[in-house]
Amino acid sequence: LLEEEEDQLKSFALSKLDSTVDDFWAEISDAIDSIEVLSEDDTFSDHALAALVASKVYYHLGELDDALSFALAAGERFDLDETSLYASTIVSRAMDMYADQRRANDQAQKEEDRVTMDSRLTAIVDRMFERCFRTQEFRQAV
């Protein structure tokens, strides 16, 4: 269904893949190229869902950098309130990357040595802090 012409069919397929990716990630990984293409297609209405599915597949494959990259591309589709190991691993990785980039910028001697902060990474960190404050999990925010 991912190769169909109609976007509704592709969206339906992605929705089904998202709901089964934890059990069938190995089989879904055979279609990762098609999923990546959909995630990069801004004209496709569910490109964020495609990015989320790709992120979950890469997570199960142990490719955490790729998993984080696609989770960032998924934007709001990446649910910080999800209590899965996948979500907590990606959030932890995002927080570590954010801290590393901030640390590198603080230690940079010259302006040209500074790293450009990824706005999507900053958005996830901001959303994480908002969740911590909303749920009064202040210890996790620290």
N, CA, C and O atoms as a GROMACS GRO file, in nm:
protein
  568
    1LEU      N    1   0.081  -0.120   0.000
    1LEU     CA    2   0.000   0.000   0.000
    1LEU      C    3   0.085   0.127   0.000
    1LEU      O    4   0.038   0.233  -0.040
    2LEU      N    5   0.210   0.117   0.044
    2LEU     CA    6   0.296   0.235   0.047
    2LEU      C    7   0.333   0.284  -0.092
    2LEU      O    8   0.372   0.400  -0.110
    3GLU      N    9   0.321   0.196  -0.190
    3GLU     CA   10   0.357   0.233  -0.327
    3GLU      C   11   0.236   0.279  -0.408
    3GLU      O   12   0.250   0.313  -0.526
    4GLU      N   13   0.118   0.280  -0.347
    4GLU     CA   14  -0.004   0.321  -0.417
    4GLU      C   15   0.001   0.469  -0.453
    4GLU      O   16   0.078   0.546  -0.396
    5GLU      N   17  -0.082   0.508  -0.548
    5GLU     CA   18  -0.090   0.648  -0.592
    5GLU      C   19  -0.166   0.735  -0.492
    5GLU      O   20  -0.127   0.850  -0.467
    6GLU      N   21  -0.272   0.682  -0.435
    6GLU     CA   22  -0.358   0.760  -0.346
    6GLU      C   23  -0.295   0.778  -0.208
    6GLU      O   24  -0.252   0.682  -0.144
    7ASP      N   25  -0.290   0.904  -0.164
    7ASP     CA   26  -0.232   0.934  -0.034
    7ASP      C   27  -0.310   0.871   0.081
    7ASP      O   28  -0.252   0.837   0.184
    8GLN      N   29  -0.442   0.856   0.064
    8GLN     CA   30  -0.524   0.796   0.170
    8GLN      C   31  -0.481   0.652   0.197
    8GLN      O   32  -0.479   0.608   0.312
    9LEU      N   33  -0.446   0.580   0.092
    9LEU     CA   34  -0.401   0.442   0.110
    9LEU      C   35  -0.265   0.437   0.178
    9LEU      O   36  -0.240   0.352   0.263
   10LYS      N   37  -0.178   0.529   0.141
   10LYS     CA   38  -0.046   0.536   0.206
   10LYS      C   39  -0.062   0.570   0.353
   10LYS      O   40   0.004   0.512   0.439
   11SER      N   41  -0.150   0.664   0.383
   11SER     CA   42  -0.175   0.703   0.522
   11SER      C   43  -0.232   0.587   0.602
   11SER      O   44  -0.192   0.564   0.716
   12PHE      N   45  -0.325   0.515   0.541
   12PHE     CA   46  -0.383   0.398   0.606
   12PHE      C   47  -0.274   0.295   0.636
   12PHE      O   48  -0.269   0.240   0.746
   13ALA      N   49  -0.189   0.269   0.538
   13ALA     CA   50  -0.081   0.172   0.556
   13ALA      C   51   0.013   0.216   0.669
   13ALA      O   52   0.051   0.135   0.753
   14LEU      N   53   0.048   0.343   0.670
   14LEU     CA   54   0.137   0.393   0.775
   14LEU      C   55   0.073   0.383   0.913
   14LEU      O   56   0.140   0.352   1.011
   15SER      N   57  -0.056   0.410   0.920
   15SER     CA   58  -0.128   0.399   1.046
   15SER      C   59  -0.123   0.256   1.099
   15SER      O   60  -0.101   0.233   1.218
   16LYS      N   61  -0.144   0.160   1.009
   16LYS     CA   62  -0.139   0.019   1.048
   16LYS      C   63   0.002  -0.022   1.088
   16LYS      O   64   0.022  -0.095   1.184
   17LEU      N   65   0.102   0.027   1.013
   17LEU     CA   66   0.241  -0.005   1.046
   17LEU      C   67   0.278   0.053   1.182
   17LEU      O   68   0.348  -0.011   1.260
   18ASP      N   69   0.232   0.174   1.209
   18ASP     CA   70   0.262   0.237   1.338
   18ASP      C   71   0.205   0.156   1.453
   18ASP      O   72   0.269   0.144   1.558
   19SER      N   73   0.089   0.101   1.435
   19SER     CA   74   0.026   0.026   1.544
   19SER      C   75   0.087  -0.114   1.562
   19SER      O   76   0.063  -0.179   1.664
   20THR      N   77   0.164  -0.160   1.464
   20THR     CA   78   0.221  -0.295   1.473
   20THR      C   79   0.373  -0.298   1.471
   20THR      O   80   0.433  -0.405   1.474
   21VAL      N   81   0.436  -0.181   1.465
   21VAL     CA   82   0.581  -0.176   1.445
   21VAL      C   83   0.659  -0.246   1.557
   21VAL      O   84   0.764  -0.303   1.531
   22ASP      N   85   0.610  -0.242   1.679
   22ASP     CA   86   0.683  -0.306   1.788
   22ASP      C   87   0.690  -0.458   1.772
   22ASP      O   88   0.784  -0.521   1.820
   23ASP      N   89   0.592  -0.517   1.705
   23ASP     CA   90   0.590  -0.662   1.685
   23ASP      C   91   0.648  -0.704   1.550
   23ASP      O   92   0.703  -0.813   1.538
   24PHE      N   93   0.636  -0.618   1.450
   24PHE     CA   94   0.675  -0.656   1.314
   24PHE      C   95   0.782  -0.565   1.255
   24PHE      O   96   0.787  -0.548   1.133
   25TRP      N   97   0.865  -0.508   1.339
   25TRP     CA   98   0.966  -0.414   1.291
   25TRP      C   99   1.062  -0.477   1.190
   25TRP      O  100   1.107  -0.410   1.098
   26ALA      N  101   1.092  -0.605   1.207
   26ALA     CA  102   1.185  -0.670   1.113
   26ALA      C  103   1.125  -0.675   0.973
   26ALA      O  104   1.194  -0.649   0.874
   27GLU      N  105   0.998  -0.709   0.965
   27GLU     CA  106   0.931  -0.714   0.835
   27GLU      C  107   0.914  -0.575   0.776
   27GLU      O  108   0.930  -0.554   0.656
   28ILE      N  109   0.880  -0.478   0.863
   28ILE     CA  110   0.860  -0.341   0.818
   28ILE      C  111   0.992  -0.281   0.768
   28ILE      O  112   0.992  -0.196   0.679
   29SER      N  113   1.103  -0.325   0.826
   29SER     CA  114   1.233  -0.270   0.786
   29SER      C  115   1.263  -0.295   0.638
   29SER      O  116   1.343  -0.223   0.578
   30ASP      N  117   1.200  -0.395   0.579
   30ASP     CA  118   1.217  -0.420   0.435
   30ASP      C  119   1.162  -0.305   0.351
   30ASP      O  120   1.204  -0.287   0.237
   31ALA      N  121   1.070  -0.229   0.406
   31ALA     CA  122   1.008  -0.117   0.334
   31ALA      C  123   1.059   0.019   0.383
   31ALA      O  124   0.996   0.121   0.356
   32ILE      N  125   1.171   0.020   0.455
   32ILE     CA  126   1.218   0.145   0.516
   32ILE      C  127   1.249   0.252   0.412
   32ILE      O  128   1.228   0.371   0.437
   33ASP      N  129   1.298   0.212   0.295
   33ASP     CA  130   1.328   0.312   0.191
   33ASP      C  131   1.201   0.386   0.149
   33ASP      O  132   1.202   0.508   0.133
   34SER      N  133   1.092   0.312   0.129
   34SER     CA  134   0.965   0.374   0.091
   34SER      C  135   0.912   0.464   0.202
   34SER      O  136   0.858   0.571   0.175
   35ILE      N  137   0.929   0.421   0.325
   35ILE     CA  138   0.882   0.500   0.439
   35ILE      C  139   0.963   0.629   0.451
   35ILE      O  140   0.907   0.735   0.478
   36GLU      N  141   1.094   0.619   0.430
   36GLU     CA  142   1.179   0.738   0.435
   36GLU      C  143   1.140   0.838   0.327
   36GLU      O  144   1.134   0.958   0.352
   37VAL      N  145   1.114   0.788   0.206
   37VAL     CA  146   1.073   0.877   0.096
   37VAL      C  147   0.946   0.952   0.133
   37VAL      O  148   0.936   1.072   0.110
   38LEU      N  149   0.850   0.882   0.190
   38LEU     CA  150   0.725   0.947   0.232
   38LEU      C  151   0.749   1.049   0.343
   38LEU      O  152   0.686   1.154   0.347
   39SER      N  153   0.841   1.018   0.433
   39SER     CA  154   0.868   1.111   0.544
   39SER      C  155   0.935   1.240   0.496
   39SER      O  156   0.923   1.344   0.561
   40GLU      N  157   1.003   1.232   0.384
   40GLU     CA  158   1.074   1.349   0.331
   40GLU      C  159   0.990   1.427   0.230
   40GLU      O  160   1.031   1.533   0.182
   41ASP      N  161   0.873   1.374   0.197
   41ASP     CA  162   0.785   1.438   0.099
   41ASP      C  163   0.690   1.534   0.170
   41ASP      O  164   0.589   1.493   0.226
   42ASP      N  165   0.723   1.664   0.166
   42ASP     CA  166   0.641   1.764   0.235
   42ASP      C  167   0.501   1.778   0.175
   42ASP      O  168   0.412   1.834   0.239
   43THR      N  169   0.482   1.729   0.053
   43THR     CA  170   0.349   1.737  -0.008
   43THR      C  171   0.258   1.624   0.040
   43THR      O  172   0.137   1.629   0.021
   44PHE      N  173   0.317   1.523   0.102
   44PHE     CA  174   0.239   1.412   0.157
   44PHE      C  175   0.189   1.452   0.295
   44PHE      O  176   0.268   1.486   0.382
   45SER      N  177   0.059   1.449   0.314
   45SER     CA  178  -0.002   1.501   0.437
   45SER      C  179   0.042   1.428   0.564
   45SER      O  180   0.042   1.487   0.671
   46ASP      N  181   0.078   1.302   0.553
   46ASP     CA  182   0.118   1.224   0.671
   46ASP      C  183   0.268   1.197   0.674
   46ASP      O  184   0.313   1.092   0.720
   47HIS      N  185   0.346   1.293   0.625
   47HIS     CA  186   0.491   1.272   0.625
   47HIS      C  187   0.546   1.260   0.768
   47HIS      O  188   0.646   1.192   0.790
   48ALA      N  189   0.482   1.325   0.864
   48ALA     CA  190   0.526   1.314   1.003
   48ALA      C  191   0.500   1.174   1.057
   48ALA      O  192   0.580   1.122   1.135
   49LEU      N  193   0.391   1.113   1.018
   49LEU     CA  194   0.362   0.975   1.058
   49LEU      C  195   0.464   0.880   0.997
   49LEU      O  196   0.509   0.787   1.064
   50ALA      N  197   0.501   0.903   0.872
   50ALA     CA  198   0.603   0.821   0.808
   50ALA      C  199   0.735   0.834   0.883
   50ALA      O  200   0.805   0.735   0.903
   51ALA      N  201   0.769   0.956   0.925
   51ALA     CA  202   0.892   0.978   1.001
   51ALA      C  203   0.886   0.904   1.134
   51ALA      O  204   0.987   0.848   1.178
   52LEU      N  205   0.770   0.904   1.199
   52LEU     CA  206   0.755   0.834   1.326
   52LEU      C  207   0.774   0.684   1.308
   52LEU      O  208   0.842   0.620   1.388
   53VAL      N  209   0.713   0.628   1.205
   53VAL     CA  210   0.729   0.484   1.179
   53VAL      C  211   0.875   0.452   1.150
   53VAL      O  212   0.928   0.354   1.201
   54ALA      N  213   0.940   0.535   1.069
   54ALA     CA  214   1.082   0.514   1.039
   54ALA      C  215   1.165   0.520   1.167
   54ALA      O  216   1.256   0.440   1.187
   55SER      N  217   1.133   0.615   1.254
   55SER     CA  218   1.204   0.628   1.380
   55SER      C  219   1.192   0.500   1.463
   55SER      O  220   1.291   0.452   1.518
   56LYS      N  221   1.073   0.447   1.472
   56LYS     CA  222   1.051   0.326   1.552
   56LYS      C  223   1.123   0.206   1.491
   56LYS      O  224   1.175   0.122   1.565
   57VAL      N  225   1.126   0.196   1.360
   57VAL     CA  226   1.197   0.086   1.295
   57VAL      C  227   1.346   0.097   1.325
   57VAL      O  228   1.410  -0.002   1.362
   58TYR      N  229   1.402   0.217   1.309
   58TYR     CA  230   1.544   0.235   1.337
   58TYR      C  231   1.576   0.211   1.484
   58TYR      O  232   1.684   0.162   1.516
   59TYR      N  233   1.484   0.245   1.572
   59TYR     CA  234   1.504   0.217   1.714
   59TYR      C  235   1.519   0.066   1.734
   59TYR      O  236   1.612   0.021   1.802
   60HIS      N  237   1.430  -0.011   1.677
   60HIS     CA  238   1.436  -0.157   1.693
   60HIS      C  239   1.558  -0.217   1.625
   60HIS      O  240   1.606  -0.323   1.666
   61LEU      N  241   1.609  -0.150   1.522
   61LEU     CA  242   1.730  -0.197   1.455
   61LEU      C  243   1.856  -0.158   1.532
   61LEU      O  244   1.966  -0.201   1.498
   62GLY      N  245   1.840  -0.077   1.637
   62GLY     CA  246   1.953  -0.034   1.717
   62GLY      C  247   2.026   0.088   1.661
   62GLY      O  248   2.135   0.122   1.707
   63GLU      N  249   1.967   0.151   1.562
   63GLU     CA  250   2.025   0.271   1.499
   63GLU      C  251   1.965   0.395   1.567
   63GLU      O  252   1.875   0.459   1.513
   64LEU      N  253   2.015   0.426   1.686
   64LEU     CA  254   1.952   0.529   1.769
   64LEU      C  255   1.969   0.670   1.713
   64LEU      O  256   1.881   0.754   1.732
   65ASP      N  257   2.079   0.698   1.644
   65ASP     CA  258   2.094   0.830   1.583
   65ASP      C  259   1.990   0.851   1.474
   65ASP      O  260   1.930   0.958   1.466
   66ASP      N  261   1.970   0.750   1.391
   66ASP     CA  262   1.866   0.759   1.288
   66ASP      C  263   1.728   0.765   1.351
   66ASP      O  264   1.640   0.838   1.303
   67ALA      N  265   1.707   0.688   1.457
   67ALA     CA  266   1.578   0.690   1.527
   67ALA      C  267   1.548   0.830   1.580
   67ALA      O  268   1.436   0.878   1.568
   68LEU      N  269   1.648   0.894   1.638
   68LEU     CA  270   1.629   1.030   1.689
   68LEU      C  271   1.604   1.127   1.575
   68LEU      O  272   1.516   1.214   1.585
   69SER      N  273   1.679   1.114   1.468
   69SER     CA  274   1.663   1.204   1.354
   69SER      C  275   1.521   1.199   1.299
   69SER      O  276   1.462   1.303   1.271
   70PHE      N  277   1.467   1.079   1.283
   70PHE     CA  278   1.331   1.067   1.231
   70PHE      C  279   1.227   1.107   1.335
   70PHE      O  280   1.121   1.158   1.299
   71ALA      N  281   1.255   1.086   1.464
   71ALA     CA  282   1.163   1.132   1.568
   71ALA      C  283   1.156   1.285   1.566
   71ALA      O  284   1.048   1.342   1.584
   72LEU      N  285   1.269   1.350   1.543
   72LEU     CA  286   1.269   1.496   1.530
   72LEU      C  287   1.186   1.539   1.410
   72LEU      O  288   1.113   1.638   1.417
   73ALA      N  289   1.199   1.465   1.300
   73ALA     CA  290   1.122   1.498   1.180
   73ALA      C  291   0.972   1.473   1.201
   73ALA      O  292   0.889   1.534   1.135
   74ALA      N  293   0.939   1.384   1.294
   74ALA     CA  294   0.798   1.353   1.321
   74ALA      C  295   0.729   1.468   1.396
   74ALA      O  296   0.606   1.476   1.397
   75GLY      N  297   0.806   1.555   1.457
   75GLY     CA  298   0.749   1.670   1.526
   75GLY      C  299   0.651   1.631   1.634
   75GLY      O  300   0.683   1.550   1.721
   76GLU      N  301   0.531   1.688   1.629
   76GLU     CA  302   0.428   1.664   1.730
   76GLU      C  303   0.377   1.520   1.729
   76GLU      O  304   0.317   1.474   1.826
   77ARG      N  305   0.400   1.448   1.620
   77ARG     CA  306   0.359   1.307   1.614
   77ARG      C  307   0.436   1.222   1.714
   77ARG      O  308   0.388   1.118   1.759
   78PHE      N  309   0.557   1.268   1.748
   78PHE     CA  310   0.634   1.198   1.851
   78PHE      C  311   0.576   1.236   1.985
   78PHE      O  312   0.586   1.350   2.028
   79ASP      N  313   0.514   1.140   2.052
   79ASP     CA  314   0.439   1.162   2.175
   79ASP      C  315   0.530   1.148   2.297
   79ASP      O  316   0.572   1.038   2.333
   80LEU      N  317   0.560   1.261   2.360
   80LEU     CA  318   0.645   1.259   2.478
   80LEU      C  319   0.576   1.195   2.598
   80LEU      O  320   0.642   1.152   2.692
   81ASP      N  321   0.444   1.190   2.596
   81ASP     CA  322   0.371   1.132   2.707
   81ASP      C  323   0.362   0.979   2.699
   81ASP      O  324   0.317   0.914   2.793
   82GLU      N  325   0.406   0.925   2.587
   82GLU     CA  326   0.407   0.780   2.572
   82GLU      C  327   0.504   0.721   2.674
   82GLU      O  328   0.613   0.775   2.694
   83THR      N  329   0.466   0.613   2.737
   83THR     CA  330   0.548   0.555   2.843
   83THR      C  331   0.629   0.434   2.797
   83THR      O  332   0.673   0.354   2.879
   84SER      N  333   0.650   0.422   2.667
   84SER     CA  334   0.723   0.308   2.615
   84SER      C  335   0.874   0.326   2.631
   84SER      O  336   0.923   0.436   2.654
   85LEU      N  337   0.944   0.216   2.620
   85LEU     CA  338   1.090   0.220   2.623
   85LEU      C  339   1.143   0.299   2.504
   85LEU      O  340   1.243   0.371   2.515
   86TYR      N  341   1.076   0.286   2.390
   86TYR     CA  342   1.114   0.363   2.271
   86TYR      C  343   1.112   0.512   2.301
   86TYR      O  344   1.211   0.581   2.278
   87ALA      N  345   1.001   0.563   2.353
   87ALA     CA  346   0.987   0.707   2.378
   87ALA      C  347   1.089   0.755   2.481
   87ALA      O  348   1.151   0.859   2.462
   88SER      N  349   1.106   0.680   2.589
   88SER     CA  350   1.202   0.724   2.691
   88SER      C  351   1.345   0.720   2.639
   88SER      O  352   1.426   0.804   2.678
   89THR      N  353   1.377   0.624   2.554
   89THR     CA  354   1.511   0.617   2.495
   89THR      C  355   1.536   0.734   2.403
   89THR      O  356   1.643   0.795   2.407
   90ILE      N  357   1.438   0.767   2.320
   90ILE     CA  358   1.454   0.878   2.226
   90ILE      C  359   1.463   1.011   2.301
   90ILE      O  360   1.545   1.096   2.266
   91VAL      N  361   1.380   1.029   2.402
   91VAL     CA  362   1.384   1.152   2.482
   91VAL      C  363   1.520   1.164   2.551
   91VAL      O  364   1.580   1.271   2.553
   92SER      N  365   1.568   1.056   2.608
   92SER     CA  366   1.698   1.057   2.674
   92SER      C  367   1.808   1.092   2.576
   92SER      O  368   1.898   1.171   2.607
   93ARG      N  369   1.802   1.033   2.458
   93ARG     CA  370   1.902   1.062   2.354
   93ARG      C  371   1.895   1.209   2.312
   93ARG      O  372   1.997   1.274   2.292
   94ALA      N  373   1.774   1.261   2.298
   94ALA     CA  374   1.756   1.402   2.260
   94ALA      C  375   1.812   1.494   2.367
   94ALA      O  376   1.880   1.592   2.336
   95MET      N  377   1.785   1.463   2.493
   95MET     CA  378   1.836   1.545   2.602
   95MET      C  379   1.990   1.542   2.606
   95MET      O  380   2.054   1.645   2.627
   96ASP      N  381   2.048   1.424   2.584
   96ASP     CA  382   2.194   1.412   2.582
   96ASP      C  383   2.254   1.493   2.467
   96ASP      O  384   2.354   1.562   2.484
   97MET      N  385   2.192   1.483   2.349
   97MET     CA  386   2.243   1.555   2.233
   97MET      C  387   2.231   1.707   2.256
   97MET      O  388   2.322   1.783   2.222
   98TYR      N  389   2.120   1.748   2.311
   98TYR     CA  390   2.099   1.890   2.340
   98TYR      C  391   2.206   1.940   2.438
   98TYR      O  392   2.267   2.045   2.416
   99ALA      N  393   2.229   1.864   2.544
   99ALA     CA  394   2.329   1.903   2.643
   99ALA      C  395   2.468   1.907   2.581
   99ALA      O  396   2.546   1.998   2.610
  100ASP      N  397   2.500   1.810   2.496
  100ASP     CA  398   2.630   1.808   2.429
  100ASP      C  399   2.649   1.931   2.341
  100ASP      O  400   2.755   1.993   2.341
  101GLN      N  401   2.545   1.967   2.266
  101GLN     CA  402   2.554   2.084   2.178
  101GLN      C  403   2.567   2.213   2.259
  101GLN      O  404   2.645   2.301   2.224
  102ARG      N  405   2.491   2.223   2.367
  102ARG     CA  406   2.501   2.343   2.452
  102ARG      C  407   2.639   2.353   2.515
  102ARG      O  408   2.698   2.461   2.522
  103ARG      N  409   2.691   2.238   2.562
  103ARG     CA  410   2.824   2.235   2.623
  103ARG      C  411   2.930   2.277   2.522
  103ARG      O  412   3.020   2.355   2.554
  104ALA      N  413   2.919   2.224   2.400
  104ALA     CA  414   3.015   2.259   2.295
  104ALA      C  415   3.011   2.408   2.265
  104ALA      O  416   3.115   2.470   2.244
  105ASN      N  417   2.892   2.465   2.263
  105ASN     CA  418   2.880   2.609   2.238
  105ASN      C  419   2.936   2.691   2.354
  105ASN      O  420   2.996   2.797   2.331
  106ASP      N  421   2.919   2.643   2.476
  106ASP     CA  422   2.972   2.715   2.591
  106ASP      C  423   3.125   2.713   2.592
  106ASP      O  424   3.189   2.807   2.640
  107GLN      N  425   3.184   2.606   2.539
  107GLN     CA  426   3.329   2.592   2.539
  107GLN      C  427   3.395   2.647   2.412
  107GLN      O  428   3.517   2.655   2.404
  108ALA      N  429   3.315   2.685   2.315
  108ALA     CA  430   3.370   2.736   2.189
  108ALA      C  431   3.445   2.867   2.213
  108ALA      O  432   3.393   2.959   2.277
  109GLN      N  433   3.565   2.873   2.161
  109GLN     CA  434   3.648   2.992   2.176
  109GLN      C  435   3.612   3.099   2.074
  109GLN      O  436   3.621   3.219   2.102
  110LYS      N  437   3.569   3.055   1.956
  110LYS     CA  438   3.538   3.148   1.846
  110LYS      C  439   3.394   3.125   1.802
  110LYS      O  440   3.338   3.017   1.818
  111GLU      N  441   3.337   3.228   1.746
  111GLU     CA  442   3.198   3.220   1.699
  111GLU      C  443   3.183   3.111   1.593
  111GLU      O  444   3.081   3.041   1.590
  112GLU      N  445   3.282   3.096   1.505
  112GLU     CA  446   3.272   2.996   1.398
  112GLU      C  447   3.284   2.852   1.451
  112GLU      O  448   3.255   2.757   1.378
  113ASP      N  449   3.326   2.836   1.577
  113ASP     CA  450   3.334   2.704   1.638
  113ASP      C  451   3.202   2.661   1.701
  113ASP      O  452   3.185   2.546   1.741
  114ARG      N  453   3.109   2.755   1.709
  114ARG     CA  454   2.980   2.725   1.770
  114ARG      C  455   2.897   2.633   1.680
  114ARG      O  456   2.902   2.643   1.557
  115VAL      N  457   2.821   2.545   1.742
  115VAL     CA  458   2.733   2.452   1.672
  115VAL      C  459   2.595   2.516   1.659
  115VAL      O  460   2.544   2.573   1.755
  116THR      N  461   2.536   2.506   1.542
  116THR     CA  462   2.400   2.556   1.524
  116THR      C  463   2.304   2.457   1.590
  116THR      O  464   2.300   2.339   1.555
  117MET      N  465   2.227   2.507   1.683
  117MET     CA  466   2.132   2.422   1.755
  117MET      C  467   2.016   2.385   1.661
  117MET      O  468   1.961   2.472   1.593
  118ASP      N  469   1.981   2.259   1.659
  118ASP     CA  470   1.869   2.210   1.580
  118ASP      C  471   1.740   2.254   1.649
  118ASP      O  472   1.714   2.216   1.763
  119SER      N  473   1.660   2.334   1.580
  119SER     CA  474   1.537   2.386   1.642
  119SER      C  475   1.440   2.273   1.678
  119SER      O  476   1.363   2.286   1.773
  120ARG      N  477   1.444   2.163   1.604
  120ARG     CA  478   1.356   2.050   1.635
  120ARG      C  479   1.399   1.983   1.765
  120ARG      O  480   1.316   1.937   1.843
  121LEU      N  481   1.530   1.978   1.788
  121LEU     CA  482   1.583   1.921   1.912
  121LEU      C  483   1.545   2.010   2.029
  121LEU      O  484   1.503   1.962   2.134
  122THR      N  485   1.560   2.139   2.010
  122THR     CA  486   1.520   2.235   2.114
  122THR      C  487   1.370   2.223   2.144
  122THR      O  488   1.329   2.234   2.259
  123ALA      N  489   1.290   2.202   2.041
  123ALA     CA  490   1.146   2.188   2.060
  123ALA      C  491   1.113   2.066   2.145
  123ALA      O  492   1.025   2.072   2.231
  124ILE      N  493   1.182   1.954   2.123
  124ILE     CA  494   1.157   1.834   2.203
  124ILE      C  495   1.196   1.859   2.348
  124ILE      O  496   1.124   1.820   2.440
  125VAL      N  497   1.310   1.924   2.369
  125VAL     CA  498   1.353   1.954   2.505
  125VAL      C  499   1.252   2.046   2.573
  125VAL      O  500   1.216   2.025   2.689
  126ASP      N  501   1.208   2.149   2.502
  126ASP     CA  502   1.107   2.239   2.557
  126ASP      C  503   0.978   2.166   2.591
  126ASP      O  504   0.921   2.187   2.698
  127ARG      N  505   0.933   2.079   2.500
  127ARG     CA  506   0.811   2.001   2.526
  127ARG      C  507   0.830   1.910   2.646
  127ARG      O  508   0.736   1.889   2.723
  128MET      N  509   0.949   1.856   2.664
  128MET     CA  510   0.977   1.768   2.777
  128MET      C  511   0.968   1.846   2.908
  128MET      O  512   0.910   1.798   3.005
  129PHE      N  513   1.026   1.966   2.911
  129PHE     CA  514   1.017   2.049   3.031
  129PHE      C  515   0.872   2.088   3.060
  129PHE      O  516   0.829   2.086   3.175
  130GLU      N  517   0.797   2.122   2.956
  130GLU     CA  518   0.656   2.156   2.975
  130GLU      C  519   0.581   2.039   3.036
  130GLU      O  520   0.498   2.058   3.125
  131ARG      N  521   0.609   1.918   2.987
  131ARG     CA  522   0.544   1.799   3.042
  131ARG      C  523   0.581   1.780   3.188
  131ARG      O  524   0.496   1.748   3.271
  132CYS      N  525   0.710   1.799   3.220
  132CYS     CA  526   0.755   1.783   3.359
  132CYS      C  527   0.684   1.882   3.451
  132CYS      O  528   0.642   1.846   3.561
  133PHE      N  529   0.670   2.006   3.406
  133PHE     CA  530   0.602   2.106   3.488
  133PHE      C  531   0.453   2.077   3.498
  133PHE      O  532   0.393   2.094   3.604
  134ARG      N  533   0.393   2.032   3.387
  134ARG     CA  534   0.250   2.002   3.386
  134ARG      C  535   0.217   1.886   3.481
  134ARG      O  536   0.114   1.889   3.549
  135THR      N  537   0.305   1.785   3.485
  135THR     CA  538   0.280   1.668   3.567
  135THR      C  539   0.350   1.677   3.704
  135THR      O  540   0.344   1.585   3.785
  136GLN      N  541   0.414   1.791   3.727
  136GLN     CA  542   0.485   1.820   3.852
  136GLN      C  543   0.593   1.717   3.881
  136GLN      O  544   0.614   1.679   3.996
  137GLU      N  545   0.660   1.672   3.777
  137GLU     CA  546   0.774   1.580   3.790
  137GLU      C  547   0.902   1.664   3.784
  137GLU      O  548   0.980   1.654   3.689
  138PHE      N  549   0.921   1.746   3.886
  138PHE     CA  550   1.032   1.841   3.887
  138PHE      C  551   1.167   1.773   3.892
  138PHE      O  552   1.264   1.824   3.837
  139ARG      N  553   1.173   1.659   3.955
  139ARG     CA  554   1.300   1.585   3.964
  139ARG      C  555   1.346   1.544   3.825
  139ARG      O  556   1.465   1.551   3.795
  140GLN      N  557   1.254   1.501   3.742
  140GLN     CA  558   1.290   1.460   3.606
  140GLN      C  559   1.338   1.579   3.524
  140GLN      O  560   1.424   1.564   3.438
  141ALA      N  561   1.283   1.696   3.550
  141ALA     CA  562   1.324   1.817   3.477
  141ALA      C  563   1.467   1.855   3.510
  141ALA      O  564   1.539   1.909   3.425
  142VAL      N  565   1.508   1.827   3.633
  142VAL     CA  566   1.645   1.861   3.674
  142VAL      C  567   1.739   1.760   3.615
  142VAL      O  568   1.860   1.768   3.637
   0.00000   0.00000   0.00000
